[in-house]
């Protein structure tokens, strides 16, 4: 989403949905939001329970850009547990606690040796889908961990990674719109501001693209219509991503959205008022394609 010299006056907006492949309900919501709403891209969990369905849906909707939603926490590995015993349990599950996972990846030498194997395996699994890789981001944003991000950068040329998400949003705007959970938002903003600074330097050095601003972290699970209508006029950046977690509830399936608000986020992505606000503030929806 970097601009060329002929695009300096254009504003680009990527509206992304995370967790593609998590469940049938998530897949249904993402395709609905793309076909009928403002959703332009999604991030595929290649080890998700409904990943095969998601891949077929992506191929049937080539205007939907698809990236990799790297899973190294609260999810299942691509490699068998015996190959990465310091990353996952005997069933191949990563730790549910992102803080604990991050500490392990930072301080366990054996875990650090196994991480590039799993990252490569997920990138390879994505490549085998035949879909064009639009970008890479990560479940629980663990991809922004310096150890993990360095491995992604090392693999960027081989797997043709054009863009990596670096969360970046203004705490002042987040609190102006919604002060609930302000302590957690403040802590999250401090942590990811530091990760963003590290990530910017690394990605610039290797000529990997990233958006100027990425919104969603400080309002996770509650990307509602009212939130977007307040946020969009306050955005000053020209290369922007907003990500969300739309979902349709299907009996018997787990929920991927905090507070089970996935359907409310879907309604926001289907809103004509949101589309009008984007147009009124000069944003052009960034649309990708897959072969």
N, C-alpha and C positions, 0 to 999 in steps of 0.2 A: 504493500500500500504506500510505498514511497512515491513521491511525485517527481515527474520529469520536468524539464524546463518549459514544456508546453502545457503543463497542468497546474501552474502555480496558483491559479484562481479557483481551482476546483476543490470541493470538500467531499471527502470520501467517508462513508460510514459502513462498517461491517457489522451486521447484526448476527451474532453467532449463538447457537444452542449447543451446550455441552452434553456429554453422556449419550450420544447416538450409539445405539446397540445395547444400552443398559437393560431395556425391557421393551416389550411390544407397545406398552402405553407411551413410553418416551418416544419411540420411533414414530408412532402415529401422530403425536403432537408436533414433532419436528417437521414432518412432511406437510401436515396441515398448515403450519405457520409459514412454510416456504411457498406453498401453492396459493395460499389465500392471504398471506400477510407480508410482513416486512423482513422476514428471516432470509438471509442470503447465504449463510454458511453453517456448518456444523462440525463437531469434533467427534471422531469415531473411537469408541472403546473396542479395540480389536479382540479383547478377551471377554467382552460382555456376553450375557446370556442370550441376547437377541442380535448379536453382531452379524450373523449370516443374513438375517432379514434386513438389517440396516444396509448392508452392502447391496443387496438387490434393489432396495428402494432408492439408493443413491444412483445406481445405474439407470433406473427408470426416470430419474429427475436430474438430468445432466447440468441444469442451471444452478444446482445446489453445490457450492464449493464444499469440499470435505477435507478436513485435516485429521491429524492423529491426536487423540486424547490420551496421552501417555499415562499409564497406571502403574504407580510404584507405591501406592498406599490405598487402603480401603477398596481392594479389588483383587482380581486373580491374575496370576502371572501367565506369560506365554510359554515360558520354559517349564519343564517338569521340576518339582521341588528338589529332587536329588542333585540337580545342576546348580541350584542357587539356594542352598540350605540356610544361608545367613540373611536372606531377604524375605523368605516366606516360610509358613508353617508346613506341616506334612501334607496338607490339602492344597497347597499352592496359593494360600491367601497372604497378602501383605498386611502389615499392621493397620488397624483402623485409626489409630491416633497419629495424625500427621506430624505432631511435634516429636513423638517418640521415634517415628520413622526417620525424620530429619536428623535427629541426634545420632541414630545408628549409622546413617549414611555418611555422617561427618566424621565419626570417631572409630568406627569398626573397619579395620583394614581389610578384613575378609569380605565384608559387605561391599566395600568400594571396589574390590576386585570383581565381584559378581554383577554389579550394576551395569557396566557396559554390555555384558552379555545379554541381559534382559532388555535393555533399551534397543540394542540391535535387533533382537528377536521381534519386538513389537513393530519396529520400523519395517522389518522384512515381511512380517505378516500383513502390514498395510500394503506394501508394494505388491504382494501376491494377489491383492484384490483387483488390480488393474485400474484402480482409481488414481487420478492425478492428485498428488499431495499438495493441498493448499497452504497448510501451516502446521505447526506443532504447538500444542499447549498441554496442560497436565491436570489430572484429577487432583483436587485439593491444592492445586498450584505447586505441587512438589517439583515440577519441572524447573521452577525458578531457583531451586536449591543450587548453590554454586557448583557442587560436585556433579549433579545431574546435568545442569546446563552446559558445563564444559564437555561432557560426553556427547550431548546433542550437537554441539558445535563441531566436535571432532568428526561426527558422522554426517554433517550437513551436506558436504559436497557429494559423498557417495550416494546418499538417498535423496538428493535434490530438495533439501528443505529450504523453501524460499523465505519463510517468515516464522518467527517464534513469538508467542505472546509474552509481554512483560507487563503485568498489572500496574496501572498508574492512574490514580484518580485523586482529586483534591478533597482532603478531609473536610475543609470548610464548606464545600458544596454539599457533601454527603450529610453533614450535620444540619445544614440549613434546611435541607429537604426533610430529613427525618432524624431526630436526636435520639431515638430509641437505641439502646445498646451502645451508647457513646463511648464507654470505656473500651469495649472490645473493638469498636471501629478505630479508636485512637491507637491502640496497640497494633492492630493489623496494619494501619497506615504507616506506622513507624517501621515495622518489620519489612514491609514490602517496598517502602521507599529506599531502604538500604539495598535490598535485592535488585531493585530497578536500576540503581546507579551502577552496581556491578555488572548487571546484564547489558546495559546500554554500551558500556565500554567494550565488553566482549563481542557483542553482535556487530558493532560498528567496525571493529578490527577485522572481522571475518566477512563483512559485507552481507550480513543477513538482515532482512527487513524486520521492522517492528512498528507498531502504531504509536502515534504521539501520546494518545490517552486510551486507556482500557477501563471501562466502567463495569461494575458488577460485584467486585470483591466486597465492598462495604455495604452492599444491599443484597447480599446473596440470599436467594430464595424468595425475595420480595421485589422483583422487578415488575412492578405493577404499572398499569396505564397511568395512574396519577404520578408515580415516580418519574416515568419517562417524560411526561408532559412538563414536569418541573425541571428535569435535568437538561433536556435538549436545548432550551434557550440559553442555558448557562455555559454550554461548551464553547470554548474559544479555539480549540485545536482543529486542524483540518484533516488529520488522518486518525480516525477514531474507530474503536471497537466497543460495542456493548454486548456482553454475553449474558445468557440466562439459562434456566433449566425448565423448559416447558414439559409438561407431562399430562397424560390422560390416565385417570385411575382405572386399572383393570383388576378385577377381583383375583386375589391370590398372588399378585405381583408386588415386589417391594417398591418403596417410593425412593426416588433419587433426590427429591427436593426437600429442604428443611421446612418444617411446619406443614408439609404436604401441600404446598402452594403452587405446585406445577401447573394446575389448570388456570390459576389466576395469571401466571406468567404467559401462558398460551393466549389468553384473552388479550393481554397487552400487546402481543405481537400481531394479533389480528385486528387491532384497533385502527379505524380510519383516521381518528384524531392524531394518533402517533405518526401515521404516514404523512398526514398534512403538516405536522410540526416539523418533521424532517425536511420536507420540501420547502417550507416557509423559511427555514434557516440555512438553505442552500446546500443541504447534504444530498449527494448522489449515492445511492445504494451500490456498494461494491459487489459485483456479481462475478463468480468464478464458474468454471465449467470443468467437467470430467469427460474423458473419452468414452 
